[in-house]
Amino acid sequence: MIKQDMNDLKIDKRTVTSEKGIALLMLLWVLTILMVLVLSFSFMTRTETHATLSFKEGAEKKFLAEAGIERGIMELFYRNVNKNQAIVIEGHEVWKIDGTSYKSQMADGEYSVRITDESGKIDINAVTDASSDILRNLLKNLGGQEEEVNTIVDSLLDWKDADDLHHLSGAESDYYMSLPNPYKAKDANFDTVEELLLVKGTTPEILYGNGEKNGVIDLLTVNSRMNKIQINVNAAPKEVLMAIPGITPEIADSIVSYREHDDIKSAGDVGIPGESLPYVTFADSNTFTIDAVGHKGNAKAGFDIRATVIIEGNNRYSYAYYKSPANRKQ
């Protein structure tokens, strides 16, 4: 009897030990699951926090860029009133319209603004057979090959003329309709410079550039509001100046240097040759592109906006183009 009781006691001890082991394993599993849940929750919280901060910073940079656009418009009105004053008070100078960059600090952020008169660019809607050499010169100076340049320029002329006749290296609807994704030639003026990507020969690299060379997008326009090619030498980039027949790199450098201190009022100021005169002007237009970039703190990347505005007088203006973000190099 006593022996039976001892055996029963041993069995009970083993049962208790086994149950304790199972309980311990269950506890470990519960703790493991809780740890996984806590870590997952922590990771999700951290991710959402970073996403919120990133969104906040992005929104702040966007607002800074928008402030830069408004500042640029204000400076254009100020320029119209004060550009011809003989005496200029320090700190109240008018802003240049040749792409010069200006910066302004706002708390722990800043914006940079560049204003470019559209008359300082080549208007692709004003290019004709007679003036097409300016566009050819520009593309060649930027590294384009002869055949490639002729294809782009001739195709551009075909794209916007009303007929179906081909220029020597051009393309009309029959070419575009043979593409994998067919479309017809527009037979009308360009609405945006980006529309050039539809024209035979034009690639994103040519339009936007790459790490080795610049593109043409900052040198072309559809908003000069002129019927013929006339380049404002007070606003044109050096690349555009050198595309004008008769303008050498030395003359282009002289023009850029001169206008740092004063506006060019006549060809004699900087030695512009007679053969260039049909293609140049010295007067501002009323259409300007404003490039603004907002930066926050020490972040390298900024939010960029590009707007083309038409100054209509009496403190009125309208937008001809607005892109936000502009997705440009900053």
URURRA-V647183 format. One record per residue. N is the residue number from 1. RES is the residue in one letter. NEAR is the number of other C-alpha atoms within 12 Angstrom. Layout:
n=<N	N>
res=<RES	RES>
near=<NEAR	NEAR>
//
This chain:
n=<1	2	3	4	5	6	7	8	9	10	11	12	13	14	15	16	17	18	19	20	21	22	23	24	25	26	27	28	29	30	31	32	33	34	35	36	37	38	39	40	41	42	43	44	45	46	47	48	49	50	51	52	53	54	55	56	57	58	59	60	61	62	63	64	65	66	67	68	69	70	71	72	73	74	75	76	77	78	79	80	81	82	83	84	85	86	87	88	89	90	91	92	93	94	95	96	97	98	99	100	101	102	103	104	105	106	107	108	109	110	111	112	113	114	115	116	117	118	119	120	121	122	123	124	125	126	127	128	129	130	131	132	133	134	135	136	137	138	139	140	141	142	143	144	145	146	147	148	149	150	151	152	153	154	155	156	157	158	159	160	161	162	163	164	165	166	167	168	169	170	171	172	173	174	175	176	177	178	179	180	181	182	183	184	185	186	187	188	189	190	191	192	193	194	195	196	197	198	199	200	201	202	203	204	205	206	207	208	209	210	211	212	213	214	215	216	217	218	219	220	221	222	223	224	225	226	227	228	229	230	231	232	233	234	235	236	237	238	239	240	241	242	243	244	245	246	247	248	249	250	251	252	253	254	255	256	257	258	259	260	261	262	263	264	265	266	267	268	269	270	271	272	273	274	275	276	277	278	279	280	281	282	283	284	285	286	287	288	289	290	291	292	293	294	295	296	297	298	299	300	301	302	303	304	305	306	307	308	309	310	311	312	313	314	315	316	317	318	319	320	321	322	323	324	325	326	327	328	329	330>
res=<M	I	K	Q	D	M	N	D	L	K	I	D	K	R	T	V	T	S	E	K	G	I	A	L	L	M	L	L	W	V	L	T	I	L	M	V	L	V	L	S	F	S	F	M	T	R	T	E	T	H	A	T	L	S	F	K	E	G	A	E	K	K	F	L	A	E	A	G	I	E	R	G	I	M	E	L	F	Y	R	N	V	N	K	N	Q	A	I	V	I	E	G	H	E	V	W	K	I	D	G	T	S	Y	K	S	Q	M	A	D	G	E	Y	S	V	R	I	T	D	E	S	G	K	I	D	I	N	A	V	T	D	A	S	S	D	I	L	R	N	L	L	K	N	L	G	G	Q	E	E	E	V	N	T	I	V	D	S	L	L	D	W	K	D	A	D	D	L	H	H	L	S	G	A	E	S	D	Y	Y	M	S	L	P	N	P	Y	K	A	K	D	A	N	F	D	T	V	E	E	L	L	L	V	K	G	T	T	P	E	I	L	Y	G	N	G	E	K	N	G	V	I	D	L	L	T	V	N	S	R	M	N	K	I	Q	I	N	V	N	A	A	P	K	E	V	L	M	A	I	P	G	I	T	P	E	I	A	D	S	I	V	S	Y	R	E	H	D	D	I	K	S	A	G	D	V	G	I	P	G	E	S	L	P	Y	V	T	F	A	D	S	N	T	F	T	I	D	A	V	G	H	K	G	N	A	K	A	G	F	D	I	R	A	T	V	I	I	E	G	N	N	R	Y	S	Y	A	Y	Y	K	S	P	A	N	R	K	Q>
near=<7	8	9	10	11	12	13	14	14	14	14	14	14	14	14	14	14	14	14	14	14	14	14	14	14	14	14	14	14	14	14	14	14	15	14	14	15	14	14	14	15	15	14	14	15	14	14	15	15	15	14	14	14	16	15	16	25	27	23	28	36	32	29	35	41	33	32	38	39	28	27	42	39	24	29	39	27	23	25	24	17	18	22	15	15	9	11	13	10	7	7	14	22	29	34	33	42	38	31	26	22	27	25	24	19	20	12	17	30	31	39	37	42	38	41	43	45	45	44	46	53	50	41	46	37	34	36	28	24	15	28	31	26	40	42	36	29	38	38	26	27	29	22	29	18	19	18	22	31	30	30	37	41	34	40	44	41	38	42	35	28	16	17	21	22	24	23	18	23	32	36	35	28	19	26	23	16	14	15	8	10	14	18	23	34	26	23	19	27	29	19	22	30	25	27	35	23	32	35	35	31	31	24	21	21	33	28	27	23	16	10	11	16	24	30	37	31	37	42	41	41	36	37	35	27	26	19	25	40	38	44	42	50	44	45	43	37	34	38	47	42	39	39	42	31	24	33	25	21	17	28	31	24	26	38	32	21	23	28	19	15	22	28	28	22	23	27	16	21	26	23	33	21	16	15	28	23	22	39	38	30	29	23	34	31	32	37	44	44	47	47	48	44	42	36	29	20	13	17	15	20	33	38	37	37	37	37	34	34	28	29	19	16	10	17	15	21	19	23	26	25	23	26	24	25	23	17	23	22	22>
//
